[in-house]
């Protein structure tokens, strides 16, 4: 029932999205992938600090806060309209929504948060998890969002780029540039190709990882910062946000 209410029947799925992901033959377009995303997300956070004794929740909190710490140094002090592209089941969206609310609580300005994803299965779970109904969940294509020009003052891509071929990433960057307000920020967090952890992965393990991520080779050879600059963004920073991941901040010029 939730899926029926959230599905946009006009959405068409690009070829790159209709391939197996994460060992699911249907990729993200199935209930099993949507139901197993939350435990997989917590397991991913635990892998970042394998030698530390952390609970799954502590690892998840640290993973998110490390990204927010860098973002908070650059994005505008007041965010009114925030979009999380590739939001999946909404964990990343909810974490940043709460961070922004707390950050600007004294100002009295509320943040309007939207999560966009191409999988209506994932979005159904996101809407179910959002018990307070604080977030607007939208089924749509990141390359063609249908949002108005210059709408958002913050857009994020959290652990999305490594699942995209290079042409799709470039098209998504172009669309984000269109819907960002002048002076608005794009914040990206994802696997860090320069991480010693990733560089030192055993070949067998790296091959196994790539077998569930069909576009990872294109991600690891993609010049993210150069592409952003080529499309008109100002590159603000690229920083390691934890032992496995990096954060990239870019701005649409005023």
JOFENFEN-V203463 format. One record per helix or strand of 2 or more residues. SS is the DSSP state (a for helix, b for strand). FROM is the first residue (numbers start at 0). TO is the last residue. If there is no record, write none. Layout:
<<SS;FROM;TO> <SS;FROM;TO>>
This chain:
<<a;1;5> <a;14;16> <a;30;47> <a;55;71> <b;80;84> <a;90;102> <a;104;106> <b;111;116> <a;119;128> <b;134;138> <b;151;157> <a;160;162> <a;165;178> <b;179;190> <a;195;198> <a;202;210> <a;215;219> <a;223;229> <b;232;239> <b;244;251>>
